[in-house]
Amino acid sequence: MAVQLARRVDFPMIDSAQIAYFPRIYDLAHRFFEECWEPMCGITYPALLNERRIGFPVVHIETKFVHPLRYGDTVHASVELSKIGSKSCTWEYIFSNQNDEIVWQSSQVTVCVDMDSMESMEIPDDIRTGLENHSKGA
């Protein structure tokens, strides 16, 4: 089951072509990624990083820019997982605008790491359960 989130495209996200500057779209995706943790796993991403010392950095990205995002548009994000391995997982993002036009799609692989050593680690069982409940077909 995908997590559904939304956010307006603000002026600082726009470039001289009057569309969202592509690095800002990746920043937006990361913000949505962080917001997903509480509804998915019952823990905020800051608590996961700072208290449990577990992180999920991105190691691979595939993206399609489908339609421009403009100042004032509302981005509707659908975020779910397509694969959950022992140490990594693949996040699927679909961004649509307020007219239900798909504007951006991305598949991003993250690896579970110990924040103190930055070494990969097994995804803890409680986190895995939350992620599995938000995977495709769940």
N, CA, C and O atoms as a GROMACS GRO file, in nm:
protein
  552
    1MET      N    1   0.084  -0.116   0.000
    1MET     CA    2   0.000   0.000   0.000
    1MET      C    3   0.089   0.125   0.000
    1MET      O    4   0.174   0.141   0.088
    2ALA      N    5   0.071   0.209  -0.097
    2ALA     CA    6   0.152   0.330  -0.111
    2ALA      C    7   0.112   0.436  -0.008
    2ALA      O    8  -0.004   0.446   0.031
    3VAL      N    9   0.210   0.512   0.035
    3VAL     CA   10   0.185   0.630   0.118
    3VAL      C   11   0.159   0.746   0.022
    3VAL      O   12   0.230   0.763  -0.076
    4GLN      N   13   0.056   0.824   0.052
    4GLN     CA   14   0.019   0.939  -0.031
    4GLN      C   15   0.052   1.068   0.045
    4GLN      O   16   0.008   1.086   0.158
    5LEU      N   17   0.129   1.156  -0.018
    5LEU     CA   18   0.168   1.282   0.042
    5LEU      C   19   0.152   1.393  -0.062
    5LEU      O   20   0.144   1.366  -0.181
    6ALA      N   21   0.148   1.518  -0.017
    6ALA     CA   22   0.135   1.630  -0.111
    6ALA      C   23   0.210   1.751  -0.058
    6ALA      O   24   0.229   1.768   0.062
    7ARG      N   25   0.252   1.836  -0.152
    7ARG     CA   26   0.324   1.958  -0.118
    7ARG      C   27   0.318   2.054  -0.237
    7ARG      O   28   0.319   2.010  -0.352
    8ARG      N   29   0.312   2.182  -0.208
    8ARG     CA   30   0.310   2.284  -0.314
    8ARG      C   31   0.452   2.311  -0.365
    8ARG      O   32   0.548   2.302  -0.289
    9VAL      N   33   0.465   2.342  -0.491
    9VAL     CA   34   0.593   2.385  -0.549
    9VAL      C   35   0.611   2.532  -0.513
    9VAL      O   36   0.534   2.617  -0.557
   10ASP      N   37   0.713   2.561  -0.433
   10ASP     CA   38   0.740   2.695  -0.386
   10ASP      C   39   0.838   2.769  -0.478
   10ASP      O   40   0.909   2.707  -0.557
   11PHE      N   41   0.840   2.902  -0.467
   11PHE     CA   42   0.924   2.985  -0.552
   11PHE      C   43   1.072   2.946  -0.550
   11PHE      O   44   1.135   2.947  -0.656
   12PRO      N   45   1.132   2.913  -0.434
   12PRO     CA   46   1.275   2.877  -0.435
   12PRO      C   47   1.307   2.749  -0.513
   12PRO      O   48   1.424   2.719  -0.538
   13MET      N   49   1.205   2.674  -0.552
   13MET     CA   50   1.227   2.550  -0.628
   13MET      C   51   1.236   2.575  -0.779
   13MET      O   52   1.269   2.485  -0.855
   14ILE      N   53   1.206   2.698  -0.822
   14ILE     CA   54   1.193   2.729  -0.964
   14ILE      C   55   1.324   2.782  -1.022
   14ILE      O   56   1.398   2.855  -0.955
   15ASP      N   57   1.352   2.745  -1.148
   15ASP     CA   58   1.472   2.796  -1.217
   15ASP      C   59   1.433   2.906  -1.316
   15ASP      O   60   1.317   2.947  -1.320
   16SER      N   61   1.529   2.954  -1.393
   16SER     CA   62   1.502   3.065  -1.486
   16SER      C   63   1.409   3.026  -1.601
   16SER      O   64   1.358   3.114  -1.671
   17ALA      N   65   1.387   2.897  -1.622
   17ALA     CA   66   1.291   2.851  -1.723
   17ALA      C   67   1.148   2.848  -1.667
   17ALA      O   68   1.054   2.810  -1.736
   18GLN      N   69   1.134   2.889  -1.540
   18GLN     CA   70   1.004   2.894  -1.472
   18GLN      C   71   0.943   2.756  -1.445
   18GLN      O   72   0.821   2.742  -1.436
   19ILE      N   73   1.031   2.656  -1.431
   19ILE     CA   74   0.988   2.521  -1.392
   19ILE      C   75   1.074   2.477  -1.274
   19ILE      O   76   1.178   2.536  -1.246
   20ALA      N   77   1.031   2.372  -1.208
   20ALA     CA   78   1.108   2.323  -1.093
   20ALA      C   79   1.245   2.274  -1.141
   20ALA      O   80   1.254   2.195  -1.235
   21TYR      N   81   1.348   2.324  -1.077
   21TYR     CA   82   1.486   2.288  -1.107
   21TYR      C   83   1.507   2.143  -1.063
   21TYR      O   84   1.474   2.107  -0.951
   22PHE      N   85   1.563   2.060  -1.151
   22PHE     CA   86   1.566   1.916  -1.126
   22PHE      C   87   1.629   1.875  -0.992
   22PHE      O   88   1.580   1.780  -0.931
   23PRO      N   89   1.736   1.940  -0.943
   23PRO     CA   90   1.786   1.898  -0.811
   23PRO      C   91   1.683   1.922  -0.700
   23PRO      O   92   1.683   1.851  -0.600
   24ARG      N   93   1.597   2.020  -0.719
   24ARG     CA   94   1.493   2.048  -0.618
   24ARG      C   95   1.389   1.936  -0.616
   24ARG      O   96   1.328   1.909  -0.512
   25ILE      N   97   1.368   1.870  -0.730
   25ILE     CA   98   1.274   1.759  -0.735
   25ILE      C   99   1.332   1.641  -0.655
   25ILE      O  100   1.259   1.573  -0.583
   26TYR      N  101   1.461   1.617  -0.669
   26TYR     CA  102   1.524   1.512  -0.588
   26TYR      C  103   1.518   1.548  -0.439
   26TYR      O  104   1.496   1.460  -0.355
   27ASP      N  105   1.536   1.675  -0.406
   27ASP     CA  106   1.524   1.720  -0.268
   27ASP      C  107   1.382   1.695  -0.217
   27ASP      O  108   1.363   1.649  -0.104
   28LEU      N  109   1.284   1.726  -0.300
   28LEU     CA  110   1.145   1.702  -0.264
   28LEU      C  111   1.121   1.552  -0.241
   28LEU      O  112   1.053   1.514  -0.146
   29ALA      N  113   1.175   1.469  -0.328
   29ALA     CA  114   1.161   1.324  -0.311
   29ALA      C  115   1.219   1.280  -0.177
   29ALA      O  116   1.161   1.196  -0.108
   30HIS      N  117   1.334   1.337  -0.140
   30HIS     CA  118   1.394   1.299  -0.012
   30HIS      C  119   1.307   1.345   0.105
   30HIS      O  120   1.296   1.275   0.206
   31ARG      N  121   1.246   1.462   0.091
   31ARG     CA  122   1.156   1.510   0.197
   31ARG      C  123   1.037   1.414   0.213
   31ARG      O  124   0.996   1.383   0.325
   32PHE      N  125   0.982   1.370   0.100
   32PHE     CA  126   0.872   1.272   0.106
   32PHE      C  127   0.922   1.140   0.165
   32PHE      O  128   0.851   1.078   0.244
   33PHE      N  129   1.042   1.098   0.128
   33PHE     CA  130   1.104   0.977   0.184
   33PHE      C  131   1.106   0.986   0.337
   33PHE      O  132   1.066   0.893   0.406
   34GLU      N  133   1.153   1.101   0.389
   34GLU     CA  134   1.160   1.118   0.533
   34GLU      C  135   1.022   1.115   0.596
   34GLU      O  136   1.006   1.058   0.704
   35GLU      N  137   0.922   1.174   0.532
   35GLU     CA  138   0.786   1.176   0.585
   35GLU      C  139   0.722   1.038   0.588
   35GLU      O  140   0.633   1.014   0.669
   36CYS      N  141   0.766   0.949   0.501
   36CYS     CA  142   0.707   0.815   0.492
   36CYS      C  143   0.733   0.728   0.612
   36CYS      O  144   0.654   0.639   0.642
   37TRP      N  145   0.842   0.752   0.683
   37TRP     CA  146   0.883   0.660   0.789
   37TRP      C  147   0.782   0.647   0.901
   37TRP      O  148   0.758   0.537   0.951
   38GLU      N  149   0.722   0.757   0.941
   38GLU     CA  150   0.627   0.748   1.052
   38GLU      C  151   0.503   0.668   1.015
   38GLU      O  152   0.464   0.579   1.091
   39PRO      N  153   0.436   0.696   0.900
   39PRO     CA  154   0.320   0.613   0.867
   39PRO      C  155   0.357   0.468   0.832
   39PRO      O  156   0.277   0.377   0.854
   40MET      N  157   0.477   0.447   0.780
   40MET     CA  158   0.517   0.312   0.741
   40MET      C  159   0.565   0.228   0.860
   40MET      O  160   0.524   0.114   0.877
   41CYS      N  161   0.652   0.287   0.941
   41CYS     CA  162   0.722   0.209   1.044
   41CYS      C  163   0.698   0.259   1.187
   41CYS      O  164   0.751   0.202   1.282
   42GLY      N  165   0.620   0.365   1.201
   42GLY     CA  166   0.590   0.414   1.335
   42GLY      C  167   0.706   0.485   1.402
   42GLY      O  168   0.709   0.497   1.525
   43ILE      N  169   0.803   0.532   1.323
   43ILE     CA  170   0.919   0.605   1.377
   43ILE      C  171   0.953   0.716   1.278
   43ILE      O  172   0.946   0.696   1.157
   44THR      N  173   0.992   0.832   1.330
   44THR     CA  174   1.035   0.938   1.240
   44THR      C  175   1.174   0.907   1.188
   44THR      O  176   1.251   0.834   1.252
   45TYR      N  177   1.207   0.961   1.071
   45TYR     CA  178   1.341   0.937   1.018
   45TYR      C  179   1.448   0.999   1.109
   45TYR      O  180   1.553   0.937   1.128
   46PRO      N  181   1.426   1.120   1.168
   46PRO     CA  182   1.526   1.170   1.263
   46PRO      C  183   1.549   1.076   1.381
   46PRO      O  184   1.662   1.059   1.425
   47ALA      N  185   1.443   1.014   1.432
   47ALA     CA  186   1.460   0.920   1.543
   47ALA      C  187   1.535   0.795   1.496
   47ALA      O  188   1.619   0.742   1.568
   48LEU      N  189   1.505   0.749   1.376
   48LEU     CA  190   1.576   0.633   1.321
   48LEU      C  191   1.726   0.663   1.311
   48LEU      O  192   1.809   0.582   1.350
   49LEU      N  193   1.759   0.782   1.257
   49LEU     CA  194   1.900   0.820   1.243
   49LEU      C  195   1.967   0.849   1.376
   49LEU      O  196   2.074   0.795   1.406
   50ASN      N  197   1.905   0.936   1.454
   50ASN     CA  198   1.972   0.988   1.574
   50ASN      C  199   1.963   0.898   1.696
   50ASN      O  200   2.058   0.893   1.775
   51GLU      N  201   1.852   0.828   1.713
   51GLU     CA  202   1.836   0.744   1.831
   51GLU      C  203   1.875   0.598   1.804
   51GLU      O  204   1.949   0.538   1.882
   52ARG      N  205   1.825   0.544   1.694
   52ARG     CA  206   1.857   0.403   1.664
   52ARG      C  207   1.985   0.389   1.583
   52ARG      O  208   2.040   0.279   1.570
   53ARG      N  209   2.034   0.501   1.529
   53ARG     CA  210   2.160   0.506   1.453
   53ARG      C  211   2.155   0.416   1.330
   53ARG      O  212   2.251   0.347   1.297
   54ILE      N  213   2.039   0.418   1.261
   54ILE     CA  214   2.018   0.342   1.139
   54ILE      C  215   1.982   0.440   1.028
   54ILE      O  216   1.898   0.528   1.048
   55GLY      N  217   2.045   0.426   0.913
   55GLY     CA  218   2.015   0.512   0.798
   55GLY      C  219   1.989   0.429   0.674
   55GLY      O  220   2.018   0.310   0.669
   56PHE      N  221   1.933   0.495   0.574
   56PHE     CA  222   1.902   0.430   0.446
   56PHE      C  223   1.947   0.522   0.332
   56PHE      O  224   1.862   0.580   0.263
   57PRO      N  225   2.079   0.537   0.310
   57PRO     CA  226   2.124   0.622   0.200
   57PRO      C  227   2.094   0.560   0.063
   57PRO      O  228   2.087   0.438   0.048
   58VAL      N  229   2.076   0.647  -0.034
   58VAL     CA  230   2.050   0.605  -0.172
   58VAL      C  231   2.180   0.559  -0.236
   58VAL      O  232   2.283   0.624  -0.222
   59VAL      N  233   2.174   0.446  -0.308
   59VAL     CA  234   2.292   0.395  -0.379
   59VAL      C  235   2.268   0.383  -0.530
   59VAL      O  236   2.363   0.365  -0.606
   60HIS      N  237   2.142   0.392  -0.572
   60HIS     CA  238   2.111   0.382  -0.715
   60HIS      C  239   1.978   0.451  -0.742
   60HIS      O  240   1.882   0.436  -0.666
   61ILE      N  241   1.973   0.529  -0.852
   61ILE     CA  242   1.851   0.600  -0.890
   61ILE      C  243   1.827   0.584  -1.040
   61ILE      O  244   1.919   0.596  -1.120
   62GLU      N  245   1.701   0.558  -1.076
   62GLU     CA  246   1.655   0.565  -1.215
   62GLU      C  247   1.533   0.656  -1.216
   62GLU      O  248   1.440   0.637  -1.137
   63THR      N  249   1.534   0.756  -1.305
   63THR     CA  250   1.430   0.858  -1.303
   63THR      C  251   1.383   0.893  -1.444
   63THR      O  252   1.459   0.891  -1.540
   64LYS      N  253   1.253   0.925  -1.452
   64LYS     CA  254   1.195   0.979  -1.575
   64LYS      C  255   1.128   1.112  -1.541
   64LYS      O  256   1.040   1.118  -1.455
   65PHE      N  257   1.170   1.218  -1.610
   65PHE     CA  258   1.105   1.347  -1.599
   65PHE      C  259   1.000   1.351  -1.709
   65PHE      O  260   1.034   1.353  -1.827
   66VAL      N  261   0.872   1.350  -1.672
   66VAL     CA  262   0.764   1.332  -1.768
   66VAL      C  263   0.699   1.463  -1.810
   66VAL      O  264   0.670   1.483  -1.928
   67HIS      N  265   0.677   1.553  -1.715
   67HIS     CA  266   0.605   1.678  -1.742
   67HIS      C  267   0.660   1.782  -1.644
   67HIS      O  268   0.689   1.748  -1.530
   68PRO      N  269   0.675   1.907  -1.686
   68PRO     CA  270   0.732   2.007  -1.595
   68PRO      C  271   0.643   2.038  -1.475
   68PRO      O  272   0.520   2.037  -1.485
   69LEU      N  273   0.707   2.066  -1.364
   69LEU     CA  274   0.640   2.119  -1.247
   69LEU      C  275   0.658   2.270  -1.248
   69LEU      O  276   0.768   2.319  -1.275
   70ARG      N  277   0.552   2.342  -1.219
   70ARG     CA  278   0.558   2.488  -1.223
   70ARG      C  279   0.528   2.547  -1.085
   70ARG      O  280   0.470   2.481  -0.998
   71TYR      N  281   0.569   2.671  -1.068
   71TYR     CA  282   0.544   2.743  -0.944
   71TYR      C  283   0.394   2.740  -0.912
   71TYR      O  284   0.311   2.773  -0.996
   72GLY      N  285   0.362   2.700  -0.789
   72GLY     CA  286   0.223   2.694  -0.746
   72GLY      C  287   0.156   2.560  -0.767
   72GLY      O  288   0.049   2.536  -0.711
   73ASP      N  289   0.216   2.471  -0.848
   73ASP     CA  290   0.158   2.337  -0.866
   73ASP      C  291   0.158   2.264  -0.732
   73ASP      O  292   0.238   2.295  -0.643
   74THR      N  293   0.069   2.170  -0.719
   74THR     CA  294   0.069   2.080  -0.603
   74THR      C  295   0.120   1.945  -0.649
   74THR      O  296   0.066   1.885  -0.742
   75VAL      N  297   0.225   1.899  -0.583
   75VAL     CA  298   0.282   1.768  -0.613
   75VAL      C  299   0.212   1.666  -0.524
   75VAL      O  300   0.212   1.678  -0.402
   76HIS      N  301   0.152   1.566  -0.587
   76HIS     CA  302   0.092   1.454  -0.515
   76HIS      C  303   0.187   1.336  -0.532
   76HIS      O  304   0.207   1.288  -0.644
   77ALA      N  305   0.244   1.291  -0.421
   77ALA     CA  306   0.343   1.183  -0.425
   77ALA      C  307   0.280   1.053  -0.379
   77ALA      O  308   0.208   1.047  -0.280
   78SER      N  309   0.309   0.949  -0.455
   78SER     CA  310   0.275   0.812  -0.417
   78SER      C  311   0.408   0.741  -0.397
   78SER      O  312   0.489   0.734  -0.490
   79VAL      N  313   0.430   0.687  -0.276
   79VAL     CA  314   0.558   0.624  -0.244
   79VAL      C  315   0.531   0.484  -0.189
   79VAL      O  316   0.455   0.466  -0.093
   80GLU      N  317   0.594   0.385  -0.251
   80GLU     CA  318   0.585   0.248  -0.201
   80GLU      C  319   0.713   0.174  -0.234
   80GLU      O  320   0.799   0.226  -0.305
   81LEU      N  321   0.726   0.054  -0.183
   81LEU     CA  322   0.846  -0.026  -0.205
   81LEU      C  323   0.815  -0.138  -0.304
   81LEU      O  324   0.711  -0.203  -0.295
   82SER      N  325   0.907  -0.160  -0.398
   82SER     CA  326   0.889  -0.268  -0.495
   82SER      C  327   0.973  -0.390  -0.461
   82SER      O  328   0.946  -0.500  -0.509
   83LYS      N  329   1.076  -0.370  -0.379
   83LYS     CA  330   1.162  -0.482  -0.342
   83LYS      C  331   1.222  -0.454  -0.205
   83LYS      O  332   1.264  -0.342  -0.176
   84ILE      N  333   1.225  -0.557  -0.122
   84ILE     CA  334   1.289  -0.546   0.009
   84ILE      C  335   1.380  -0.667   0.024
   84ILE      O  336   1.336  -0.781   0.034
   85GLY      N  337   1.510  -0.638   0.025
   85GLY     CA  338   1.609  -0.744   0.042
   85GLY      C  339   1.650  -0.755   0.187
   85GLY      O  340   1.583  -0.700   0.275
   86SER      N  341   1.759  -0.825   0.213
   86SER     CA  342   1.804  -0.839   0.352
   86SER      C  343   1.868  -0.710   0.403
   86SER      O  344   1.858  -0.678   0.522
   87LYS      N  345   1.935  -0.634   0.312
   87LYS     CA  346   2.003  -0.512   0.353
   87LYS      C  347   1.962  -0.390   0.272
   87LYS      O  348   2.004  -0.278   0.304
   88SER      N  349   1.883  -0.408   0.168
   88SER     CA  350   1.847  -0.295   0.083
   88SER      C  351   1.700  -0.301   0.046
   88SER      O  352   1.634  -0.404   0.061
   89CYS      N  353   1.649  -0.189  -0.002
   89CYS     CA  354   1.511  -0.186  -0.051
   89CYS      C  355   1.501  -0.085  -0.164
   89CYS      O  356   1.580   0.008  -0.175
   90THR      N  357   1.400  -0.106  -0.249
   90THR     CA  358   1.378  -0.021  -0.366
   90THR      C  359   1.248   0.055  -0.347
   90THR      O  360   1.141  -0.003  -0.330
   91TRP      N  361   1.261   0.187  -0.350
   91TRP     CA  362   1.148   0.279  -0.332
   91TRP      C  363   1.100   0.323  -0.468
   91TRP      O  364   1.180   0.355  -0.556
   92GLU      N  365   0.968   0.325  -0.486
   92GLU     CA  366   0.906   0.371  -0.610
   92GLU      C  367   0.829   0.499  -0.584
   92GLU      O  368   0.741   0.504  -0.498
   93TYR      N  369   0.864   0.603  -0.659
   93TYR     CA  370   0.799   0.733  -0.645
   93TYR      C  371   0.722   0.765  -0.773
   93TYR      O  372   0.774   0.747  -0.883
   94ILE      N  373   0.601   0.810  -0.757
   94ILE     CA  374   0.525   0.867  -0.869
   94ILE      C  375   0.475   1.002  -0.822
   94ILE      O  376   0.400   1.011  -0.724
   95PHE      N  377   0.515   1.108  -0.892
   95PHE     CA  378   0.467   1.243  -0.862
   95PHE      C  379   0.368   1.283  -0.970
   95PHE      O  380   0.397   1.271  -1.089
   96SER      N  381   0.253   1.331  -0.927
   96SER     CA  382   0.152   1.384  -1.018
   96SER      C  383   0.123   1.527  -0.977
   96SER      O  384   0.148   1.565  -0.862
   97ASN      N  385   0.070   1.606  -1.069
   97ASN     CA  386   0.031   1.742  -1.033
   97ASN      C  387  -0.117   1.747  -0.998
   97ASN      O  388  -0.183   1.644  -0.993
   98GLN      N  389  -0.167   1.866  -0.974
   98GLN     CA  390  -0.306   1.883  -0.933
   98GLN      C  391  -0.405   1.844  -1.042
   98GLN      O  392  -0.525   1.831  -1.015
   99ASN      N  393  -0.358   1.826  -1.164
   99ASN     CA  394  -0.443   1.783  -1.276
   99ASN      C  395  -0.432   1.633  -1.301
   99ASN      O  396  -0.476   1.583  -1.404
  100ASP      N  397  -0.372   1.561  -1.206
  100ASP     CA  398  -0.351   1.416  -1.216
  100ASP      C  399  -0.260   1.376  -1.332
  100ASP      O  400  -0.266   1.263  -1.380
  101GLU      N  401  -0.175   1.468  -1.377
  101GLU     CA  402  -0.075   1.436  -1.480
  101GLU      C  403   0.050   1.385  -1.409
  101GLU      O  404   0.098   1.450  -1.316
  102ILE      N  405   0.102   1.271  -1.451
  102ILE     CA  406   0.228   1.223  -1.396
  102ILE      C  407   0.338   1.316  -1.443
  102ILE      O  408   0.351   1.343  -1.562
  103VAL      N  409   0.417   1.366  -1.348
  103VAL     CA  410   0.524   1.459  -1.381
  103VAL      C  411   0.663   1.399  -1.361
  103VAL      O  412   0.760   1.444  -1.422
  104TRP      N  413   0.672   1.297  -1.275
  104TRP     CA  414   0.804   1.244  -1.240
  104TRP      C  415   0.787   1.104  -1.184
  104TRP      O  416   0.695   1.078  -1.107
  105GLN      N  417   0.877   1.014  -1.223
  105GLN     CA  418   0.879   0.879  -1.170
  105GLN      C  419   1.023   0.844  -1.138
  105GLN      O  420   1.115   0.877  -1.213
  106SER      N  421   1.042   0.777  -1.026
  106SER     CA  422   1.178   0.741  -0.988
  106SER      C  423   1.177   0.611  -0.908
  106SER      O  424   1.088   0.586  -0.827
  107SER      N  425   1.278   0.531  -0.933
  107SER     CA  426   1.303   0.409  -0.858
  107SER      C  427   1.438   0.430  -0.789
  107SER      O  428   1.538   0.457  -0.855
  108GLN      N  429   1.440   0.417  -0.656
  108GLN     CA  430   1.560   0.447  -0.580
  108GLN      C  431   1.592   0.334  -0.483
  108GLN      O  432   1.509   0.295  -0.402
  109VAL      N  433   1.713   0.284  -0.494
  109VAL     CA  434   1.759   0.176  -0.405
  109VAL      C  435   1.832   0.240  -0.287
  109VAL      O  436   1.923   0.322  -0.305
  110THR      N  437   1.791   0.201  -0.167
  110THR     CA  438   1.860   0.245  -0.046
  110THR      C  439   1.918   0.122   0.025
  110THR      O  440   1.867   0.011   0.012
  111VAL      N  441   2.025   0.144   0.100
  111VAL     CA  442   2.088   0.037   0.176
  111VAL      C  443   2.079   0.073   0.324
  111VAL      O  444   2.104   0.187   0.363
  112CYS      N  445   2.044  -0.024   0.404
  112CYS     CA  446   2.038  -0.006   0.549
  112CYS      C  447   2.180  -0.003   0.603
  112CYS      O  448   2.259  -0.094   0.579
  113VAL      N  449   2.213   0.104   0.676
  113VAL     CA  450   2.350   0.116   0.730
  113VAL      C  451   2.349   0.151   0.878
  113VAL      O  452   2.256   0.215   0.928
  114ASP      N  453   2.453   0.108   0.945
  114ASP     CA  454   2.483   0.150   1.082
  114ASP      C  455   2.543   0.290   1.070
  114ASP      O  456   2.646   0.307   1.006
  115MET      N  457   2.479   0.389   1.130
  115MET     CA  458   2.523   0.528   1.115
  115MET      C  459   2.659   0.556   1.178
  115MET      O  460   2.723   0.654   1.143
  116ASP      N  461   2.702   0.474   1.269
  116ASP     CA  462   2.832   0.497   1.332
  116ASP      C  463   2.947   0.444   1.246
  116ASP      O  464   3.053   0.506   1.240
  117SER      N  465   2.926   0.332   1.181
  117SER     CA  466   3.033   0.273   1.099
  117SER      C  467   3.012   0.295   0.949
  117SER      O  468   3.105   0.280   0.871
  118MET      N  469   2.889   0.330   0.910
  118MET     CA  470   2.846   0.342   0.770
  118MET      C  471   2.860   0.210   0.695
  118MET      O  472   2.870   0.207   0.573
  119GLU      N  473   2.860   0.100   0.770
  119GLU     CA  474   2.863  -0.034   0.710
  119GLU      C  475   2.720  -0.080   0.690
  119GLU      O  476   2.631  -0.049   0.770
  120SER      N  477   2.697  -0.156   0.582
  120SER     CA  478   2.563  -0.209   0.560
  120SER      C  479   2.527  -0.308   0.670
  120SER      O  480   2.614  -0.372   0.729
  121MET      N  481   2.398  -0.318   0.695
  121MET     CA  482   2.349  -0.408   0.800
  121MET      C  483   2.214  -0.465   0.758
  121MET      O  484   2.148  -0.412   0.669
  122GLU      N  485   2.175  -0.573   0.823
  122GLU     CA  486   2.043  -0.633   0.799
  122GLU      C  487   1.936  -0.532   0.841
  122GLU      O  488   1.951  -0.462   0.941
  123ILE      N  489   1.828  -0.526   0.764
  123ILE     CA  490   1.716  -0.441   0.801
  123ILE      C  491   1.651  -0.503   0.926
  123ILE      O  492   1.611  -0.619   0.923
  124PRO      N  493   1.641  -0.425   1.036
  124PRO     CA  494   1.580  -0.481   1.158
  124PRO      C  495   1.437  -0.528   1.132
  124PRO      O  496   1.365  -0.472   1.049
  125ASP      N  497   1.397  -0.633   1.203
  125ASP     CA  498   1.266  -0.696   1.182
  125ASP      C  499   1.150  -0.599   1.193
  125ASP      O  500   1.059  -0.603   1.110
  126ASP      N  501   1.151  -0.509   1.294
  126ASP     CA  502   1.038  -0.417   1.310
  126ASP      C  503   1.030  -0.319   1.193
  126ASP      O  504   0.920  -0.283   1.150
  127ILE      N  505   1.144  -0.277   1.141
  127ILE     CA  506   1.146  -0.187   1.025
  127ILE      C  507   1.101  -0.264   0.901
  127ILE      O  508   1.021  -0.214   0.822
  128ARG      N  509   1.152  -0.384   0.884
  128ARG     CA  510   1.113  -0.468   0.769
  128ARG      C  511   0.961  -0.487   0.764
  128ARG      O  512   0.900  -0.476   0.657
  129THR      N  513   0.900  -0.515   0.879
  129THR     CA  514   0.755  -0.536   0.883
  129THR      C  515   0.681  -0.413   0.834
  129THR      O  516   0.589  -0.425   0.753
  130GLY      N  517   0.720  -0.295   0.880
  130GLY     CA  518   0.656  -0.170   0.834
  130GLY      C  519   0.674  -0.149   0.686
  130GLY      O  520   0.580  -0.110   0.617
  131LEU      N  521   0.795  -0.173   0.637
  131LEU     CA  522   0.822  -0.157   0.493
  131LEU      C  523   0.742  -0.256   0.411
  131LEU      O  524   0.687  -0.221   0.307
  132GLU      N  525   0.736  -0.381   0.457
  132GLU     CA  526   0.660  -0.483   0.383
  132GLU      C  527   0.512  -0.448   0.374
  132GLU      O  528   0.447  -0.481   0.274
  133ASN      N  529   0.458  -0.382   0.476
  133ASN     CA  530   0.317  -0.342   0.472
  133ASN      C  531   0.291  -0.232   0.370
  133ASN      O  532   0.176  -0.202   0.339
  134HIS      N  533   0.397  -0.172   0.317
  134HIS     CA  534   0.384  -0.065   0.217
  134HIS      C  535   0.455  -0.101   0.087
  134HIS      O  536   0.500  -0.014   0.013
  135SER      N  537   0.465  -0.229   0.063
  135SER     CA  538   0.526  -0.273  -0.062
  135SER      C  539   0.415  -0.301  -0.164
  135SER      O  540   0.299  -0.321  -0.129
  136LYS      N  541   0.455  -0.301  -0.291
  136LYS     CA  542   0.359  -0.328  -0.398
  136LYS      C  543   0.292  -0.461  -0.372
  136LYS      O  544   0.358  -0.560  -0.344
  137GLY      N  545   0.162  -0.462  -0.382
  137GLY     CA  546   0.086  -0.585  -0.362
  137GLY      C  547   0.048  -0.611  -0.218
  137GLY      O  548  -0.023  -0.708  -0.190
  138ALA      N  549   0.093  -0.526  -0.126
  138ALA     CA  550   0.059  -0.548   0.017
  138ALA      C  551  -0.085  -0.509   0.044
  138ALA      O  552  -0.131  -0.520   0.158
   0.00000   0.00000   0.00000
